[in-house]
Amino acid sequence: MRIDEAADAWATHLRDVRRLSPATVRAYRSDLADLVAVIGDRELADVDLERLREWLWAGTKAGLARSTIGRRTAAVRAFFDWALEAGHIAVDPSLRLMAPKRGRTLPRIATAAAMSDLLDDAARRAADGDPIALRDHAVLELLYGAAIRVSELRGLDLDDLDSQRATVRVLGKGSKERVVPFGLPALRAADAYLVRGRPALAARRPADAPAERAMLLGARGGRISARSVYDVVARTLGPVVGSGTVGPHALRHSAATHLLDGGADLRAVQEMLGHASLGTTQIYTHVSSERLAATYRLAHPRA
């Protein structure tokens, strides 16, 4: 069996048996497509450790981040482990393939004051009733107010929002469902969008298109795209946190840090974020510590 054919079978296994999210399956399949592009679509048995190292080195020379190289290493090791178990190969060539050590980088965040100003600006833009401005305001408030992922935001349907309890039901990684609270500003923004913005966007759908249950709609009346969400965040948050690419996760990082700064329990934040491991959530305690240290250095006379 050749790599490309085996990769398709593995992707089906990940989707149907392991029930991984579509985004994770796409990422892993993309990694294997890149492997084929570098070493060729050869028989699985012809792949050895040196070819795999050649592939990773090609990514390093192309300037890929260590985190990306690490994910590629994990993907190819999982792939060959599956191939060995399925009987497609007799020896796993990836056993000694090592990922580069990942440096611990702290996420970029906006201050609470900057977030307040940003969201106030979004509210002013939405006050005129423009449906896109109303939607963008709701997007920003929900990403920050509920600290949810962009995939969770995009997946929201109309009945996932509980206005009475100010909660939203999301489907997280591994198809795990959780209910997340959000604040009054997010509730107001969501309600304004649902009453005045969404009907106008829904009317832009083709007449023969099926009814759309998505809560957040794009300019043509379909479910909002990930690119649209990224564009909204980059346009509004980018100038606040500095140069470089800024995505929706920066709002999630900011929300988690501000929760901990405000005295929230670490395990409660873990539950809200949907992290499987407490260690993943603990990075935000380091963010708070860094900010405390910076404040000390600036303000203390003996610093």
C-alpha positions in Angstrom: 0.0 0.0 0.0 1.3 3.4 -0.9 1.4 6.4 1.5 -1.4 8.4 -0.1 -3.9 5.5 -0.1 -3.0 4.5 3.4 -3.4 8.1 4.6 -6.9 8.2 3.2 -7.7 5.0 5.1 -6.2 6.4 8.3 -8.2 9.6 8.0 -11.3 7.5 7.8 -10.3 5.6 10.9 -9.6 8.8 12.8 -13.0 10.2 11.8 -15.2 7.1 12.1 -13.5 5.0 14.8 -11.6 7.5 17.0 -14.2 10.2 16.4 -11.7 13.0 16.2 -12.9 16.4 15.1 -13.0 17.2 11.4 -10.4 20.0 11.9 -7.9 17.5 13.6 -8.5 14.9 10.8 -7.8 17.6 8.2 -4.7 18.7 9.9 -3.2 15.2 10.1 -4.2 14.4 6.5 -2.6 17.6 5.4 0.6 16.7 7.2 0.7 13.4 5.3 0.0 15.1 2.0 3.1 17.2 2.7 5.1 14.1 3.5 4.2 12.7 0.0 5.1 16.0 -1.6 8.6 15.8 -0.1 9.5 12.1 -0.3 7.1 11.0 -3.0 4.1 8.6 -2.9 6.1 5.5 -2.3 5.2 2.1 -0.8 4.9 2.3 3.0 7.5 -0.4 3.4 10.0 1.8 1.5 9.7 4.7 4.0 12.6 4.7 6.5 13.7 6.9 9.4 16.1 9.0 7.1 13.2 9.9 4.7 11.1 11.0 7.6 14.0 13.1 9.0 14.4 14.6 5.5 10.8 15.6 5.5 11.0 17.3 8.9 14.2 19.0 7.9 12.5 20.4 4.8 9.8 21.9 7.1 12.5 23.4 9.3 14.3 25.0 6.4 10.9 26.4 5.2 10.7 28.3 8.5 7.9 26.2 10.1 7.4 26.8 13.9 8.6 24.2 16.3 5.0 23.6 17.3 4.1 22.7 13.7 7.1 20.4 13.4 6.1 18.8 16.7 2.6 18.2 15.4 3.9 16.7 12.2 6.1 14.4 14.2 3.1 13.3 16.3 1.0 12.8 13.1 3.4 10.6 11.3 4.1 8.5 14.4 0.4 7.9 14.9 0.0 7.1 11.3 2.7 4.5 11.2 1.6 3.0 14.5 -1.8 2.5 13.0 -0.3 1.0 9.8 1.7 -1.4 11.9 -1.3 -2.5 13.9 -3.4 -2.8 10.7 -0.7 -5.1 9.2 0.3 -2.7 6.4 4.0 -2.7 7.5 6.2 -5.1 9.4 8.4 -2.4 11.0 7.5 1.1 12.2 10.1 3.5 10.8 9.0 6.4 13.0 9.8 4.9 16.4 13.1 6.9 16.7 11.7 10.1 15.0 12.1 12.9 17.6 10.3 16.2 17.6 12.3 19.4 18.4 11.9 20.6 22.0 9.1 23.1 22.2 9.9 26.4 23.8 7.3 27.7 26.2 5.8 30.8 24.7 3.3 32.9 26.5 0.1 33.8 24.6 -0.4 37.3 23.5 -3.2 39.0 25.4 -5.0 42.3 25.6 -5.4 44.1 28.9 -8.9 44.3 30.4 -9.0 48.0 29.8 -8.1 47.5 26.1 -10.7 44.8 25.7 -13.3 47.1 27.2 -12.4 49.9 24.8 -12.4 47.4 21.8 -15.8 46.1 22.7 -17.3 49.5 23.3 -16.1 50.5 19.8 -17.7 47.4 18.3 -21.0 48.3 20.1 -20.9 51.8 18.7 -20.4 50.5 15.2 -23.3 48.1 15.7 -25.6 50.9 17.0 -26.6 51.9 13.4 -28.1 48.5 12.8 -25.8 47.3 10.1 -26.3 43.5 10.1 -22.6 42.7 9.7 -21.6 45.2 12.4 -24.2 43.6 14.7 -22.8 40.2 13.9 -19.2 41.2 14.4 -20.1 42.7 17.8 -21.7 39.5 18.9 -18.7 37.5 17.6 -16.3 39.5 19.7 -18.4 39.5 22.8 -19.0 35.7 22.7 -15.4 34.8 21.9 -14.2 37.0 24.9 -17.2 36.6 27.2 -17.5 32.8 26.9 -13.8 32.2 26.1 -14.8 29.7 23.4 -12.8 28.4 20.4 -13.5 29.7 16.9 -14.7 26.2 15.9 -17.1 26.2 18.8 -18.4 29.7 17.9 -18.9 28.7 14.3 -20.8 25.5 15.3 -23.4 27.3 17.4 -27.0 26.8 16.3 -29.9 28.9 17.3 -31.1 26.6 20.1 -27.6 26.5 21.6 -28.0 29.9 23.2 -29.9 30.1 26.4 -30.8 33.8 27.0 -32.6 33.1 30.3 -29.5 31.5 31.9 -26.9 33.5 29.8 -25.2 30.3 28.8 -24.2 28.7 25.5 -23.9 25.0 24.7 -20.8 24.2 22.6 -19.2 21.1 21.1 -15.5 21.1 21.9 -12.6 19.0 21.0 -13.2 15.3 20.9 -16.9 16.0 20.4 -17.2 16.9 24.1 -20.2 19.1 24.9 -20.1 21.7 27.6 -22.3 24.6 28.8 -20.4 27.9 29.2 -21.7 31.0 30.9 -21.2 34.5 29.5 -21.9 38.1 30.8 -24.6 40.6 30.2 -22.7 42.6 27.5 -22.4 39.4 25.4 -26.1 38.6 26.0 -27.1 42.1 24.8 -24.9 41.9 21.7 -26.2 38.4 20.9 -29.8 39.4 21.4 -29.4 42.6 19.2 -27.8 40.5 16.5 -30.6 37.9 16.6 -33.4 40.4 16.5 -31.9 43.0 14.0 -28.9 41.4 12.3 -29.5 37.8 11.6 -32.9 38.2 9.8 -31.3 40.6 7.3 -28.4 38.2 6.7 -30.7 35.2 6.4 -32.7 37.0 3.7 -29.6 37.0 1.5 -29.7 33.2 1.1 -30.8 31.9 -2.2 -34.5 31.2 -2.3 -34.0 27.5 -3.0 -31.5 27.0 -0.2 -32.5 25.0 2.9 -33.2 26.7 6.2 -30.1 27.6 8.1 -30.0 26.8 11.8 -26.6 28.4 12.4 -26.7 31.2 14.8 -23.9 33.3 13.2 -24.3 33.9 9.5 -22.0 35.1 6.8 -22.6 37.9 4.3 -24.4 35.5 2.0 -26.7 34.0 4.6 -24.8 30.7 5.2 -23.0 29.7 8.4 -20.1 32.1 9.1 -16.7 30.9 7.9 -13.6 30.6 10.0 -11.9 33.2 7.7 -14.6 35.7 8.4 -14.1 35.3 12.2 -10.4 35.6 11.8 -10.8 38.8 9.7 -13.0 40.3 12.4 -10.6 39.6 15.2 -7.5 40.6 13.2 -9.1 43.9 12.2 -10.2 44.8 15.7 -7.7 43.1 18.1 -4.6 43.3 15.9 -3.8 47.0 16.6 -4.4 46.3 20.4 -1.9 43.5 21.0 0.8 44.6 18.5 2.2 43.4 15.2 1.9 40.0 13.8 -1.0 37.7 13.0 -3.7 37.7 15.6 -6.5 35.2 15.6 -9.6 34.4 17.7 -7.6 32.4 20.2 -6.1 35.7 21.5 -9.5 36.6 22.8 -9.7 33.2 24.6 -6.2 33.7 26.0 -7.2 37.2 27.2 -10.5 35.9 28.8 -8.7 33.1 30.7 -6.0 35.4 32.0 -8.5 38.0 33.1 -10.6 35.4 34.9 -7.5 34.3 36.9 -6.5 37.9 37.5 -10.0 38.4 39.0 -9.6 35.5 41.4 -11.3 32.6 39.5 -10.5 29.1 40.6 -8.0 27.4 38.2 -10.2 24.3 37.9 -13.3 26.4 37.2 -11.4 28.1 34.4 -10.3 24.6 33.1 -13.9 23.5 33.0 -15.0 26.7 31.2 -12.2 26.4 28.6 -12.9 22.7 28.0 -9.3 21.7 28.7 -8.7 18.0 29.3 -5.6 18.7 31.3 -5.1 21.2 34.1 -1.6 21.7 32.9 -2.9 23.3 29.7 -4.8 25.9 31.8 -1.9 26.6 34.0 -0.1 28.6 31.3 -2.4 31.4 32.1 -1.1 31.5 35.7 2.3 32.2 34.1 0.8 35.0 32.0 -0.5 36.6 35.2 2.9 36.1 36.9 4.6 37.8 34.0 2.3 40.7 34.2 2.8 41.0 38.0 6.6 40.9 37.5 6.4 43.6 34.9 4.2 45.8 37.1 6.7 45.3 40.0 9.7 46.2 37.9 7.9 49.4 36.8 6.4 50.5 40.1 8.5 49.3 43.0 11.2 51.6 44.1 13.6 48.7 45.0 12.9 46.8 41.8 
